[in-house]
C-alpha cells in the first residue's frame, strides 16, 4: 500500500518525519491532499499535547479533494476545501442552547491522522458538518486562518465586543492579532495590546493598536490614552498567570473580560468577588468554533474585511516541521508558520 509522510509529535523538540500508509476511505468519506497546514499556538503547549504523544497534530488545514466516497454527493474530486477537525452534533442539549463547542460529539470527532501529513481521511460527520468549499478569493495559505479566526469570531460575539468603545488585548501572538483585526473591522476605535516581545508588539502597532510592554504600568498607559478611564473589554490571549491579574485591574466598571487563553490546570488565580459584584464585571470564556463561526470567518477572509496574509512569516515544507515547532514555541521570530506538505 502507498505510503505518505507525516510529522509525528513526541514533544516540542522532537518532531519526527515518519511514514504511514495513506488512509483508505469508506463510501461516506473523502480523502484530502493537504496543501497548507498552520502550526497553532496550542500545538506547542507541551503540557497540553504531550499527554497524547506520539501523535500527528495539526488542525488548521486546507487542501484538495483527491478521492470521494461513492455516497458523498456534496463534494467532487479536485475541489479546494477547508476541513474542521472537531464538529458538533447539532442536536444535543448544548447545541440547542448555542453552546456547540460544549457538545460531547465535538470533543470526540477528528480527522485522521492529523493536519501535519500529506493526506487526510475525513470521516462522514466531518464531511457533512465540517467541510467547506474554498471561495476562489481565499488561497490555501489564507484558509489556514479559518479555524483560528472562527474561534476569534465566537469569542468576540460572546463578549459583545462590537458594543465596546475601548479594548485591551493581553498577548499579541496570532490570536491576539486576529482579535485586533476583527475588532477594527467592527469599528472599535481604541485598541490596546500588550506583550513582552518587541517583535509581537511591532506587529500590533502595524495593525493600529496602542502597544504596551506587559512589564510596564499598563493601567497608567491605558488611562493616559483613554480619558482617564480603563477599558470596556479585555481579551486574555496568553496563558501567563500575570495576565489574569492584569485583566482584573484593567477593566472598567460594567466591562467584560473574555478568557480566550488559559494558564496550566495547576495554576490558580485569586480574585475578589466583591469587586466584581460591586463593579458589575462580567467574566466570559470561549472555546473553539462552531460551523457558523467558521462560515463567518470564511466570509471575512473572502471579503477582505479581515486580511490574514500579512501575518504569515514562514512557509516550510513538511520535512522542516521541527523547525516550525521551534519557531512557534520560541515566539519571538515568527508569527504565522505554515507547513506545506
Secondary structure, DSSP 8 states (H G I E B T S, - for coil): --EEEEEEEEETTEEEEEEEE-----TT-EEEEEEEEE--GGGG-HHHHGGG-SEE---EEEEEEEEE-TT--S--TT-EEEE-S----SSSHHHHTT-GGG-HHHHH---BS-SSBSEEEE-HHHHHHSEEE--TTS-HHHHTHHHHHHHHHHHHHHTTGGG-SEEEEE--SHHHHHHHHHHHHTT--EEEEEES-HHHHHHHHHTT-EEEETTS-HHHHHHHHTTT--EEEEEE----HHHHHHHHHHEEEEEEEEE-S---TT------HHHHHHHT-EEEE--S--HHHHHHHHHHHHTTSS--GGGEEEEEEGGGHHHHHHHHHH-SS-SEEEEE-
